[in-house]
Amino acid sequence: MKRTALNAALAALLVLPLAGCGGASADDSGTVTVTIGYQSKTINTVTAGTLLRSLGYFERELAERGKREGVTYKVKWQDYATGAPITAQMTAGKIDIGSMGDFPLLINAARGTQLNRPTKLVSVTGYNLRGGLNTVVTGTGSNLSSIKDLRGKKVSTSVGSAADGTLVRALRQAGIDPEDDIRKLNQQPAVGASALQAGSADALSQFVAWPGLLAFQGRARALYDGAELNLPTFHGVTAREDFAKKRPGVLEDFLRAQAKATDYLNKRPVAAAESVAKATGLPPEVVYLYNGAHGIATFDTTVKPALVAALKKDVPVLKSAKLVGDVDVDRFVDERYVKKAYGDGYATALAATPKPPRSELWLKGEDRTRPFATPAEMLRQAAARQGRVRAAYVPDATTGTPWFADKAVWVADGTKLLPFVTPATAAAYTTAHPGARTISYNQALKQAS
């Protein structure tokens, strides 16, 4: 797809029917409606969307505010598949607060400036400092083995999404022009998943939770792990500037509620995964892959400098696709509200780093997972409990990205058992380590036991 077609496709997404009401304005009865745009199945936004909604924390914050002010507050949740329609509604004054990935956030900033409806990045939901939130997958019967094999192929993605950004960067690193050397199909995630299944797309580049879901269902296998880019990816919360100025206390209430939802997820990851699964229809095992105690994403509302720096590196990618012009990232980022909502612990949380990845075993009938220091230790326990394993997770030996143990590519190097998300990273290891060889998951279980 050429650039003109990309621009037309993006414009079509941004000019959608503007339904509902927002603007956090009082109606004739004195009720103030606050409208939240979220993506229920983009599960790294759950602390500002699906999970937060189910816990009711924001509504409780507003109920207390209403008592103090003598005002009735109402929350209206609007669910979308991607960030583009949320941006369209925000720039029309119909949504007050929204959550989306890093590339859509920049488009949100650009559109807000262009239409004189400026927005601000006010907090973060889930992030991965290496870029593991986005993955390129291919069919289980495909003969593609690396990103280099995509030259001349049809690749489905959502143009302007974080997953599209990962695809563009990965192709460029492989010496492939993302505009001229592949046929890019601009599709919603569900449409792209169907296209991959039908064979009308050779590969699919998408954000959470689509790659993990398709792998879990046995409908795809990983071709490229976004963490190979070693560049942070994240999802964040954006608010209309006029809303933030008019009702700063309400925005702070939202961010306090988000912090509580984040605390809930971090302390009760299995319960959170089950809750999100119930609300979205996603398998709990897939939700946990991304949002678990040692999942692909780390949840923290603070706006870390590394994430802001990554945003600045994203701008040229979007500019080259003519999806944005210049974006003043420093002006877009506004930590004032989350700092106030967070309180004295903000500086400490801002400096905190993610826990090192670990292998985990989730047994049937248990409401917690069991962590292990090494993949081999987890495999021994899984082999001893065959028939009772609900899910097993292992971190990629190179990137640290967690993946399903039975979907990983396993390498035996002497007594060491090493998991990899993709065949390419496994092949890179075996090439560099004479004697190392690729084995099946069942062989890995047998060797571990």
Long-range contacts (C-beta under 8 A, 24 or more apart in sequence): 1-159, 1-179, 1-183, 1-184, 1-185, 1-186, 2-179, 3-179, 3-321, 3-322, 5-186, 6-159, 6-184, 6-186, 6-321, 6-322, 6-323, 7-322, 7-323, 9-159, 9-186, 10-84, 10-107, 10-159, 10-160, 10-323, 13-82, 13-84, 13-85, 13-88, 13-160, 14-84, 14-85, 14-87, 14-88, 14-91, 14-111, 15-88, 16-85, 16-88, 16-89, 18-88, 18-89, 18-92, 18-94, 19-94, 20-76, 20-78, 20-89, 20-94, 21-76, 21-94, 22-76, 22-89, 22-93, 22-94, 22-95, 22-96, 23-93, 23-94, 23-96, 23-243, 24-96, 24-243, 24-246, 24-247, 24-250, 26-71, 29-72, 30-71, 30-72, 31-71, 31-72, 31-73, 31-74, 32-71, 32-72, 32-73, 32-74, 32-247, 32-250, 33-73, 33-74, 33-75, 33-76, 34-62, 34-73, 34-74, 34-75, 34-76, 34-96, 34-97, 34-247, 34-250, 34-254, 35-75, 35-76, 35-78, 35-89, 35-94, 35-95, 35-96, 35-97, 36-75, 36-76, 36-77, 36-78, 36-95, 36-96, 36-97, 36-98, 36-254, 37-78, 37-80, 37-85, 37-86, 37-89, 37-90, 37-95, 37-97, 37-98, 37-99, 38-77, 38-78, 38-79, 38-80, 38-86, 38-98, 38-99, 39-79, 39-80, 39-81, 39-82, 39-83, 39-86, 39-99, 39-100, 40-79, 40-279, 40-280, 41-81, 41-189, 41-209, 41-280, 41-282, 42-82, 42-99, 42-100, 42-101, 42-207, 42-208, 42-209, 42-235, 43-126, 43-208, 43-209, 43-276, 43-280, 43-282, 43-287, 43-290, 43-291, 44-101, 44-125, 44-126, 44-127, 44-133, 44-207, 44-208, 44-234, 44-235, 44-290, 44-291, 44-297, 44-299, 45-99, 45-100, 45-125, 45-126, 45-235, 46-125, 46-126, 46-261, 46-265, 46-272, 46-276, 46-291, 47-125, 47-126, 47-258, 47-261, 47-262, 47-265, 47-299, 47-301, 48-97, 48-99, 48-123, 48-125, 48-237, 48-254, 48-258, 48-261, 49-77, 49-79, 49-99, 50-276, 50-279, 50-280, 51-261, 51-264, 51-265, 51-272, 51-275, 51-276, 51-279, 52-257, 52-258, 52-261, 53-77, 53-279, 54-275, 54-276, 54-279, 55-260, 55-261, 55-264, 55-275, 57-256, 57-257, 57-258, 57-260, 57-261, 58-253, 58-254, 58-257, 58-258, 60-257, 61-253, 61-254, 61-256, 61-257, 62-250, 62-253, 65-249, 65-250, 65-253, 73-250, 81-188, 81-189, 81-190, 82-158, 82-161, 82-188, 82-189, 83-107, 83-108, 83-161, 84-160, 87-111, 87-112, 90-117, 90-119, 90-238, 90-240, 91-115, 91-117, 91-119, 92-117, 93-117, 93-240, 93-242, 95-240, 96-239, 96-240, 96-243, 97-237, 97-238, 97-239, 97-240, 97-243, 97-251, 97-254, 98-237, 98-238, 98-239, 99-125, 99-235, 99-236, 99-237, 99-238, 100-235, 100-236, 100-238, 101-133, 101-161, 101-162, 101-163, 101-207, 101-233, 101-234, 101-235, 102-162, 102-165, 102-233, 102-234, 102-235, 102-236, 102-307, 102-310, 102-311, 102-314, 103-160, 103-161, 103-162, 103-164, 103-165, 103-314, 103-317, 103-318, 104-160, 104-161, 104-162, 105-236, 105-238, 105-311, 105-332, 106-311, 106-314, 106-315, 106-318, 106-324, 106-327, 106-329, 106-332, 107-160, 107-318, 107-323, 107-324, 108-238, 109-238, 109-327, 109-328, 109-329, 109-332, 110-318, 110-324, 110-325, 110-327, 112-240, 112-241, 113-327, 113-328, 117-240, 117-241, 117-242, 118-240, 118-241, 118-242, 119-238, 119-239, 119-240, 119-241, 119-332, 120-238, 120-239, 120-240, 120-241, 120-244, 120-332, 120-333, 120-334, 121-236, 121-237, 121-238, 121-303, 121-311, 121-332, 121-333, 121-334, 122-236, 122-237, 122-238, 122-239, 122-244, 122-251, 122-255, 122-334, 122-335, 122-337, 122-338, 123-236, 123-237, 123-255, 123-258, 123-301, 123-302, 123-303, 123-337, 123-338, 124-234, 124-235, 124-236, 124-237, 124-300, 124-301, 124-302, 124-303, 124-304, 124-307, 125-234, 125-235, 125-236, 125-237, 125-258, 125-299, 125-301, 126-208, 126-234, 126-235, 126-290, 126-291, 126-297, 126-298, 126-299, 127-232, 127-233, 127-234, 127-235, 127-297, 127-298, 127-300, 127-304, 127-307, 128-226, 128-227, 128-232, 128-233, 128-234, 128-296, 128-297, 128-298, 128-401, 129-232, 129-298, 129-306, 129-354, 130-226, 130-227, 130-229, 130-230, 130-231, 130-232, 130-399, 130-400, 130-401, 131-166, 131-226, 131-227, 131-228, 131-229, 131-230, 131-231, 131-232, 131-233, 132-225, 132-226, 132-227, 132-233, 132-296, 132-399, 132-400, 132-401, 133-162, 133-207, 133-208, 133-226, 133-233, 133-234, 133-235, 133-290, 133-296, 133-297, 134-162, 134-163, 134-165, 134-166, 134-167, 134-205, 134-206, 134-207, 134-208, 134-211, 134-226, 134-233, 135-163, 135-166, 135-205, 135-206, 135-211, 135-212, 135-222, 135-224, 135-225, 135-226, 135-421, 136-166, 136-167, 136-170, 136-203, 136-204, 136-205, 136-211, 136-222, 136-223, 136-224, 136-226, 137-196, 137-203, 137-204, 137-206, 137-211, 137-214, 137-215, 137-220, 137-221, 137-222, 137-223, 138-196, 138-202, 138-203, 138-204, 138-220, 138-221, 138-223, 139-196, 139-197, 139-199, 139-202, 139-219, 139-220, 139-221, 140-218, 140-219, 140-220, 140-221, 142-202, 142-203, 142-221, 142-223, 144-202, 144-203, 144-223, 145-223, 145-423, 145-424, 145-427, 146-174, 146-223, 146-224, 146-422, 146-423, 146-424, 146-427, 147-171, 147-173, 147-174, 147-176, 147-223, 147-224, 147-424, 148-174, 148-175, 148-176, 149-223, 150-174, 150-176, 150-182, 150-202, 150-203, 151-176, 151-181, 151-182, 152-181, 152-182, 152-183, 153-182, 153-183, 153-202, 153-203, 154-182, 154-183, 154-185, 154-200, 154-201, 154-202, 154-203, 155-182, 155-183, 155-184, 155-185, 155-201, 155-202, 155-203, 155-204, 155-205, 156-185, 156-187, 156-191, 156-192, 156-195, 156-196, 156-201, 156-203, 156-204, 156-205, 156-206, 157-184, 157-185, 157-186, 157-187, 157-192, 157-204, 157-205, 157-206, 158-186, 158-187, 158-188, 158-189, 158-192, 158-206, 158-207, 159-184, 159-186, 159-321, 159-323, 160-318, 160-321, 160-323, 161-206, 161-207, 162-207, 162-233, 162-235, 163-205, 163-206, 163-207, 163-226, 164-205, 165-314, 165-317, 165-318, 166-205, 166-224, 166-226, 166-229, 166-233, 167-205, 168-317, 168-321, 169-229, 169-231, 169-317, 170-224, 170-226, 170-228, 170-229, 173-229, 179-321, 193-219, 193-220, 196-220, 208-290, 208-296, 208-297, 209-282, 209-286, 209-287, 209-289, 209-290, 212-286, 212-289, 212-290, 212-296, 212-404, 213-282, 213-283, 213-286, 215-403, 215-404, 215-407, 216-283, 216-285, 216-286, 216-289, 216-404, 216-407, 221-407, 222-403, 222-407, 222-421, 222-422, 223-422, 223-423, 223-424, 224-422, 224-424, 225-396, 225-399, 225-401, 225-421, 225-422, 225-425, 226-401, 227-396, 227-399, 227-400, 227-401, 228-398, 228-399, 228-425, 230-399, 231-310, 231-313, 232-306, 232-307, 232-309, 232-310, 233-310, 234-307, 234-310, 236-303, 236-307, 239-337, 244-334, 244-337, 248-337, 251-337, 252-337, 252-340, 252-341, 253-341, 255-301, 255-337, 255-338, 255-341, 255-342, 256-341, 258-301, 259-301, 259-341, 259-342, 262-299, 262-300, 262-301, 265-291, 265-299, 266-293, 266-299, 269-293, 269-295, 269-369, 270-362, 270-367, 270-368, 270-369, 271-367, 285-362, 285-390, 285-391, 285-404, 288-362, 288-369, 288-391, 288-393, 289-391, 289-393, 289-402, 289-403, 289-404, 292-360, 292-369, 292-393, 292-402, 293-360, 293-369, 293-371, 294-355, 294-357, 294-358, 294-359, 294-360, 294-371, 294-393, 294-395, 294-402, 295-393, 295-402, 296-401, 296-402, 298-354, 298-355, 300-349, 300-352, 301-338, 301-342, 301-349, 302-338, 302-342, 302-346, 302-349, 302-350, 303-333, 303-335, 303-338, 303-350, 304-350, 308-333, 356-400, 357-395, 357-400, 357-401, 357-402, 358-395, 359-392, 359-393, 359-394, 359-395, 359-405, 360-392, 360-393, 360-402, 361-385, 361-389, 361-391, 361-392, 361-393, 362-389, 362-390, 362-391, 362-392, 362-393, 363-388, 363-389, 363-390, 364-388, 364-389, 364-390, 366-390, 369-393, 375-405, 375-417, 375-418, 375-419, 376-416, 376-417, 376-448, 378-405, 379-405, 379-417, 379-444, 379-445, 379-447, 379-448, 379-449, 380-448, 380-449, 382-445, 382-448, 383-445, 383-446, 383-448, 383-449, 384-449, 386-445, 394-419, 395-419, 396-420, 396-421, 396-425, 397-425, 397-429, 398-425, 398-428, 398-429, 399-425, 405-441, 406-441, 408-441, 409-438, 410-438, 410-439, 410-440, 410-441, 410-443, 410-444, 411-436, 411-437, 411-438, 411-439, 412-436, 412-437, 412-439, 412-443, 412-444, 412-447, 417-444, 417-447, 417-448, 419-444
